[in-house]
């Protein structure tokens, strides 16, 4: 008996370029969850960046699953094997831009970003950031322009402008509102990127900042584009969706683990956000994503 290892398909830039030719390509992708649409598991010989415009879903990469939400920006490396699955009911819409590996690395070294390249390549998972406010609006415009340029000239001049705009977002050097993020806000966002930070809740986060609740709320809204409560609830709900998709933990325990002390409130917010109950979400997610 012979055994063969079945590898995911590896795309080439030329094969990907349904829109555009040459050194980069761009495409708008719409996935309808109810129709069973998905981007199946694959790798590629190019670097790719994609921006989530609408909906939500799951990004499976490196054997892990990550929730996708509006404003997320991802940088995918040639070494990554990944797939994209839309939410079963609300679907997903995103723009991805693929660019030739050699040109991208040469451009980064030209900007003296060699150390950054090593960091990206050595990381266990690809880089992703959450954009909001002006940055998300600017990114959406930039990615739409990438499609238009890929359809016409696919010029290296545009590609260089695209990269110059992209790099600060990917390296977390966002400048929103009137300047760079205040130190206390950076610390708060870092804390809220972890489950234990979400469980602490807003009052504890405000206490840590040593600022007034009104100042925290006003500044948070300027820089992040959401109130602290909106931001925390959104991250808690996405954390809950990951646990529902990947574990058999009881729903009541998931709610508590994500910082929701009131179960009825959790159910109400979850249904408002995802369009279904946590139990139905778990069933649909497991049907739509192969283990």
TAPE-V935705 format. One record per pair of residues at least 6 apart in sequence whose ideal C-beta (glycine too) atoms are under 6 Angstrom apart, sorted by the first residue. I is the first residue (numbers start at 1). J is the second residue. Records with the same first field share a line. If there is no record, write none. Layout:
# TAPE-V935705
I=J + J
This chain:
# TAPE-V935705
8=41 + 42 + 81
9=42
10=43
11=42 + 44
12=45
13=46 + 98 + 100
16=25 + 98
17=25
19=25 + 26 + 27 + 150
20=26 + 150 + 154
21=154
22=154
23=100 + 103
24=99 + 159
25=98 + 150
26=97 + 146 + 147 + 150
27=96
28=95
29=94
30=93
31=37 + 86 + 91 + 92
32=91
33=86 + 87 + 88 + 89 + 91
38=85
39=83 + 84
40=83
41=83
43=81
45=78
46=98 + 100 + 101
47=99 + 101 + 104
48=76 + 96 + 98
49=75 + 97
50=74 + 94 + 96
51=73 + 95 + 139 + 143
52=68 + 70 + 72 + 94
53=93 + 94
54=93
55=87 + 90 + 91 + 92 + 93
56=68 + 69 + 87
57=68 + 85 + 86 + 87 + 92
58=65 + 85
59=66 + 68 + 84
60=83
61=80 + 82
62=125
65=246
67=238 + 241 + 242
71=130 + 131 + 132 + 136
72=128 + 130
73=129 + 131 + 169
74=128
75=126 + 127 + 170
76=126
77=126
78=101
80=126
85=288 + 289
86=92
88=284 + 288
89=275 + 276
90=275
95=143
97=146
107=163
108=117
120=127
127=170
129=169
131=139
132=224 + 225
133=176 + 225
134=176
135=174 + 176
142=165
146=162
149=158
176=223
177=222 + 223
181=223
184=209
188=205
191=197
198=235 + 236 + 259
199=259
201=259
202=228 + 232
206=213 + 216
209=216
217=227 + 228
220=228
221=227
224=231
236=258 + 259
237=273
239=258
240=254 + 258
243=249 + 254
244=278 + 281 + 282
245=285
251=278
252=263
255=263 + 266
260=266
270=278
271=277
274=281
